[in-house]
Amino acid sequence: MLVLTRKPGESLMIGDDIEITVVTVSGDQVKLGINAPKHIDIHRKEIYVAIGSENKSASAGVTDLSGLFKLPPMK
């Protein structure tokens, strides 16, 4: 894990496309601004974990996917 110290108004870059800026620090809360391309999903970790859990539950027991796609015969 990389640990950085930043003050409000200071940023860090992840690659060339993602910028994370410290907006404010108040007590034990830090507000971050994230500037990233629209195709990149950004979630709080607890939401990300919940989405993964829901996806795993939804796919549990699904083993035969042959009926999902009915392709016409090739000519």
C-alpha positions, 0 to 999 in steps of 0.5 A, a space after each residue: 500500500 502506498 501512503 501519501 500525505 496531501 493537503 486540501 487542494 492537492 492532488 494525486 494521479 493514477 496513470 494518465 487519466 485519473 486525478 484524485 483531489 483532497 477537497 476538504 478535511 474536517 475532523 475525521 472525515 476527508 472529502 475527495 474529488 475524483 476526475 476519471 473517464 466516464 467508462 471507469 466505474 467508481 464505487 465506495 468499497 462497501 458498495 463494490 463488495 455488495 455488488 460483487 456479492 449480489 452478482 455471485 448470488 445471482 449466478 449461483 447454480 447457473 451452469 447451463 448457459 446454452 439456452 441464452 443465445 440461439 444463433 442461426 445456423 451458419 451458411 
